Amino acid sequence: MIDCRLARDEEAAACLALVPGADAGCELLIARRDGALAGAAALAWRSDAEPSGFVLQLAVLPAQRRHGVGSALVAAAADLVRGETAGLWTLPLDADSDAFAFAVACGFRPRLRTYLLGAPLAFAAARLGPKVEAAIAAGGIAARAMLRPLAISEVDFAGALVSAELGGGPLAAAAKIRGLLAPANRVPPQVAIVDGALAAVVLCHGSGDTLVVEAMVVAPGRRGGHLSQLLMRHIVEAGMAAGLASGYFQSEEQVVTTFDILERAAGLAVPTRLRSHLAVAA
């Protein structure tokens, strides 16, 4: 017998241990099979997807797999959000992964693609330069922005900003950012400060001869005004200053502004991972 329900406070630690990408701000579900702990799931709100909904992460203990625990957790999560939102989203998954195959078997359907765009940094800088210079000359946000590496004191605020846009919970996002602040990272996360407040954050890292930009998040109210283009050129120039030769940039297709910038800077876009959606009937 499989029992899935909301986790009690004393069960939260066990759930978070099974789903390490989640944090205590998520809704947690626990699954027991014949009374024994079998798996857990976490639900985090995501506002920027269309339709908006909850990101579902789940894990099943190896000894409990292939007994219906995972599908029972999906069903319980759907029941939990029914009436509140249109459905559930997965994290980005490789199309040939077991996790993707499981999601499809549970009724999820691919909806959003994450693209990887690559280019020599000198080429990207040349492509971005004229647009950015025109934006600065026009004034507005781009002309007022100060760009610099993210400070350790800004990690929690940056984590909340990233989580609000990309899901996963602010604690998990903050932990990700702290990891990117390691001394070995030659191009740590960067921020834009406008009128004394954090307006945007870029999650990036550099190693070997390669810069990887994982995400760019601009705060609501600071979008437009070419701030994203300015930040992207800043990141490219930071990578070149660190001695890196090439760059890889990730973007989901629905983040139209960022995706357009990356296409302009790097050209060819290659789909790499998929987010899938499960519609939940009212």
PEDA-V136665 format. One record per residue. N is the residue number from 1. PSI is psi in degrees with one decimal (999 if undefined). OMEGA is omega in whole degrees, -180 to 180 (* if undefined). NEAR is the number of other C-alpha atoms within 8 Angstrom. Layout:
n = {N;N}
psi = {PSI;PSI}
omega = {OMEGA;OMEGA}
near = {NEAR;NEAR}
This chain:
n = {1;2;3;4;5;6;7;8;9;10;11;12;13;14;15;16;17;18;19;20;21;22;23;24;25;26;27;28;29;30;31;32;33;34;35;36;37;38;39;40;41;42;43;44;45;46;47;48;49;50;51;52;53;54;55;56;57;58;59;60;61;62;63;64;65;66;67;68;69;70;71;72;73;74;75;76;77;78;79;80;81;82;83;84;85;86;87;88;89;90;91;92;93;94;95;96;97;98;99;100;101;102;103;104;105;106;107;108;109;110;111;112;113;114;115;116;117;118;119;120;121;122;123;124;125;126;127;128;129;130;131;132;133;134;135;136;137;138;139;140;141;142;143;144;145;146;147;148;149;150;151;152;153;154;155;156;157;158;159;160;161;162;163;164;165;166;167;168;169;170;171;172;173;174;175;176;177;178;179;180;181;182;183;184;185;186;187;188;189;190;191;192;193;194;195;196;197;198;199;200;201;202;203;204;205;206;207;208;209;210;211;212;213;214;215;216;217;218;219;220;221;222;223;224;225;226;227;228;229;230;231;232;233;234;235;236;237;238;239;240;241;242;243;244;245;246;247;248;249;250;251;252;253;254;255;256;257;258;259;260;261;262;263;264;265;266;267;268;269;270;271;272;273;274;275;276;277;278;279;280;281;282}
psi = {132.8;128.0;121.0;132.6;171.8;137.1;140.8;164.8;-41.9;-10.6;-6.9;-41.3;-41.4;-39.6;-44.7;-30.5;-33.4;-30.8;75.5;-17.5;-9.1;174.8;177.8;-12.1;-6.8;159.0;131.3;134.0;143.6;141.5;133.5;140.0;118.5;37.7;-14.3;145.7;127.8;-29.6;178.5;161.3;153.7;141.3;125.2;137.3;138.5;122.1;-20.7;-7.9;161.5;111.1;154.8;159.1;-166.7;136.9;126.9;125.8;137.2;160.6;144.4;134.2;140.0;-42.2;-14.0;4.0;158.6;28.0;10.9;7.8;-44.2;-46.8;-31.3;-37.3;-39.7;-45.1;-40.5;-38.5;-41.5;-41.5;-38.0;-38.3;-7.5;131.9;-15.8;-29.6;171.1;-15.4;-166.6;150.3;148.6;167.3;167.5;129.7;143.3;136.8;-22.2;15.4;156.7;-35.9;-40.3;-43.7;-39.6;-44.7;-43.4;-41.2;-27.0;0.3;-2.1;146.7;133.4;132.0;-40.3;132.3;140.2;127.9;147.8;123.7;135.0;148.6;154.0;138.7;-35.5;-38.0;-45.1;-40.8;-41.6;-36.5;-35.3;-26.9;-55.9;-40.3;-42.1;-43.4;-39.2;-38.2;-41.8;-41.9;-29.0;-9.4;-157.5;-157.9;-45.9;-37.4;-23.6;-7.0;140.4;126.5;134.3;169.9;148.1;136.0;151.1;-29.9;-13.3;1.9;-47.1;-42.3;-43.1;-38.7;-40.0;-39.8;-45.8;-43.8;-39.1;-30.5;-37.4;-8.2;-179.2;-16.4;142.6;-32.7;-42.1;-41.1;-42.2;-39.5;-40.1;-44.9;-42.3;-39.5;-35.9;-11.8;6.6;143.6;-28.5;-17.0;115.3;-19.7;87.1;170.9;143.4;156.0;159.3;127.7;124.1;124.7;38.5;0.8;149.9;118.9;-20.9;154.2;142.1;124.6;118.2;164.9;152.8;131.9;155.9;-123.8;22.1;135.2;133.2;122.2;111.7;-35.2;148.6;125.7;123.8;133.6;143.6;140.4;-12.9;5.1;156.7;-177.9;10.2;22.5;-38.1;-43.2;-41.7;-45.4;-42.3;-42.5;-39.5;-43.4;-44.0;-44.2;-35.0;-40.3;-42.5;-39.7;-28.4;1.9;14.1;148.1;-33.6;163.3;147.8;132.2;129.4;141.1;140.8;146.2;-25.3;-11.8;78.4;-45.0;-50.6;-42.2;-42.0;-41.0;-45.0;-40.0;-38.2;-37.6;-33.6;-17.4;-110.9;132.1;129.4;118.2;135.0;-40.4;164.8;138.1;134.9;153.9;138.3;112.9;134.8;116.7;145.7;999}
omega = {-180;180;178;-179;174;180;172;-177;-177;179;-174;-178;179;178;-179;176;179;-178;-172;178;-180;174;-173;178;179;166;-176;174;177;178;175;177;-175;176;-177;177;-176;-178;-179;178;178;180;178;-177;175;-173;-170;177;177;2;177;-178;-178;174;-179;171;179;177;178;178;-177;-178;-177;-177;180;175;178;-177;-179;-180;176;177;177;180;179;178;178;178;-176;-176;-178;-178;180;-176;-176;-179;-177;176;168;165;174;-176;173;-175;-180;-178;175;-179;178;179;178;-179;179;179;179;177;176;179;-179;-178;-175;179;171;-178;174;180;-177;178;167;-176;179;178;180;180;-180;-179;-176;-170;-176;-180;-178;180;178;180;180;-180;-179;-178;-180;-174;-177;-179;-178;-172;171;-177;-178;175;178;178;-179;180;-178;-173;-176;179;179;178;178;179;180;-179;-179;-178;-171;180;178;178;-177;-180;178;179;179;178;177;-178;178;178;-180;178;179;-177;-178;-180;-175;175;-177;177;-178;-180;169;177;179;180;176;-178;178;-175;-178;177;177;176;-175;174;180;177;-176;176;-171;172;176;176;-175;-177;172;-179;177;-177;173;-177;178;-178;-171;179;174;178;-179;179;179;179;-178;177;178;-180;179;-180;176;177;178;179;179;178;180;-174;-175;-179;174;-173;179;176;171;-172;-177;177;-165;-177;-180;-178;178;178;-178;177;180;-176;-169;179;-171;177;-179;179;-176;-176;-175;165;-179;-174;175;178;-180;-179;179;*}
near = {4;9;7;11;8;8;11;6;5;6;9;11;7;7;15;12;7;12;13;7;8;14;12;9;8;11;9;12;14;16;14;12;12;6;5;6;8;12;16;15;15;14;12;14;11;15;10;7;8;4;6;11;13;13;15;13;12;12;10;12;9;5;4;11;10;5;5;7;15;11;8;10;15;9;8;10;12;11;7;6;11;12;7;5;10;13;16;13;13;12;10;10;11;9;9;6;8;6;7;11;10;8;12;9;7;8;7;12;9;9;8;10;13;14;13;12;14;12;12;10;14;8;10;13;12;8;9;13;9;8;8;12;8;8;12;10;7;7;9;8;11;12;10;9;11;7;10;7;8;11;6;6;5;8;12;10;7;11;15;13;11;13;13;12;10;9;12;15;16;15;13;12;13;13;9;8;12;10;7;12;9;8;5;5;11;10;11;14;14;13;14;13;12;11;6;5;6;10;11;11;15;13;13;14;13;14;10;5;9;11;15;11;13;10;9;11;10;10;9;5;4;10;10;6;9;11;12;13;11;10;12;9;13;9;9;12;10;9;15;11;7;8;7;15;12;11;14;12;11;12;12;10;10;7;8;7;7;10;12;8;12;11;11;9;12;13;10;7;10;7;8;10;11;14;14;14;12;10;8;11;7;5}
